[in-house]
Amino acid sequence: MTRLAELTGNRELVINLTLRELRGKYKRSTLGWGWSLLNPLLSVGIYWLVFGVFLEVVPPIGRPSGLQSFVLFLLCGLIPWNFLSSAMTFAPEILVSNGNLIKKVYFPREILVFSQICALLITSLIEFGVVCVLLLLAGNMVVPWIPMILLVIAIEAVMAVGIALLLSSLNVYFRDVKHFVTIGLQALFYSVPIVYPIRLVPVHAEIAGIDVPVRRIYELNPLVRMVAVFRDVLYNLRFPNIWDLGYFALWAIGLCAFGWFVFHKLEPRLAEEV
């Protein structure tokens, strides 16, 4: 509680560091903030060409929305993934890149992590706003579901903070962490039904003569539930499955608590190691 009070007392520092991240992100860039929209749009274009045209993946029909669009189906899963993957990509370098600041003055080190996640969250909210406009143009009335969308984004942000606290502190002591994260993200992306519907994952498969419940094992991944929740709200226009939402929220809280615990265990020697 003392630590939380200290963080609350430094909220102006969080705001200033967040603004620094936002201003520096596209500094001296011709397109500036346009890159925050262009990058996901380019990704969508590539995935649509490969999976929607070449492989002819048929998107499910939204129930009860009735929407059937591969691009919008893809966006509803890709935008939340981009937020989390960006947090995991930037997290290992947060403390290392601010080493001089850490050595010069004392402040709660978590603030550096929070400011980075806040900056990514603002960018992600802009992208979600664009997706909502596209859904409205396609006839999906997402406006009544905005409070639910914000709730799910908040849960994802809690998960992102926990992962960022964990990776940023570990990378100070083990500099290979950032390289493992890069490799892991490539595998993790295709372990989540973003560019393909979950119906393509077999319910059962026989491996070495043993009947394996593949779908059930696959759904243990909390990111699978995360994508399902976002698609329920945005694409299907329905309240998400309560078990999916609860499972995702429990993982978010658990990862946040674990990340906070590890961060504070490793924090005493951060200034020396960074």
JONOR-V554710 format. One record per backbone hydrogen bond with DSSP energy under -1.0 kcal/mol. CO is the residue of the C=O (numbers start at 0). NH is the residue of the N-H. Records with the same first field share a line. If there is no record, write none. Layout:
# JONOR-V554710
CO = NH, NH
This chain:
# JONOR-V554710
0 = 4
1 = 5
2 = 6
3 = 7
4 = 8
7 = 10
9 = 13
10 = 14
11 = 15
12 = 16
13 = 17
14 = 18
15 = 19
16 = 20
17 = 21
18 = 22
19 = 23
20 = 24
25 = 28
30 = 33
31 = 34
32 = 35
33 = 37
34 = 38
36 = 40
37 = 41
38 = 42
39 = 43
40 = 44
41 = 45
42 = 46
43 = 47
44 = 48
45 = 49
46 = 50
47 = 51, 52
48 = 53
49 = 54
50 = 56
61 = 65
66 = 61
68 = 72
69 = 73
70 = 74
71 = 75
73 = 77
74 = 78
76 = 80
77 = 81
78 = 82
79 = 83
80 = 84
81 = 85
82 = 86
83 = 87
84 = 88
85 = 89
86 = 90
89 = 92
90 = 93
92 = 96
95 = 98
97 = 101
98 = 102
99 = 103
100 = 104
107 = 110
108 = 111
109 = 113
110 = 114
111 = 115
112 = 116
113 = 117
114 = 118
115 = 119
116 = 120
117 = 121
118 = 122
119 = 123
120 = 124
121 = 125
122 = 126
123 = 127
124 = 128
125 = 129
126 = 130
127 = 131
128 = 132
129 = 133
130 = 134
131 = 135
132 = 136
133 = 137
134 = 139
135 = 138
139 = 141
141 = 144
142 = 145
144 = 148
145 = 149
146 = 150
147 = 151
148 = 152
149 = 153
150 = 154
151 = 155
152 = 156
153 = 157
154 = 158
155 = 159
156 = 160
157 = 161
158 = 162
159 = 163
160 = 164
161 = 165
162 = 166
163 = 167
164 = 168
165 = 169
166 = 170
169 = 173
173 = 176
175 = 179
176 = 180
177 = 181
178 = 182
179 = 183
180 = 184
181 = 185
182 = 186
183 = 187
184 = 188
188 = 191
191 = 193
196 = 199
197 = 200
202 = 214
204 = 211
206 = 209
209 = 206
211 = 204, 213
212 = 216
213 = 217
214 = 218
216 = 219
217 = 220
220 = 223, 224
221 = 225
222 = 226
223 = 227
224 = 228
225 = 229
226 = 230
227 = 231
228 = 232
229 = 233
230 = 234, 235
231 = 237
235 = 64
240 = 244
241 = 245
242 = 246
243 = 247
244 = 248
245 = 249
246 = 250
247 = 251
248 = 252
249 = 253
250 = 254
251 = 255
252 = 256
253 = 257
254 = 258
255 = 259
256 = 260
257 = 261
258 = 262
259 = 263
260 = 264
261 = 265
262 = 266
266 = 269
268 = 272
269 = 273
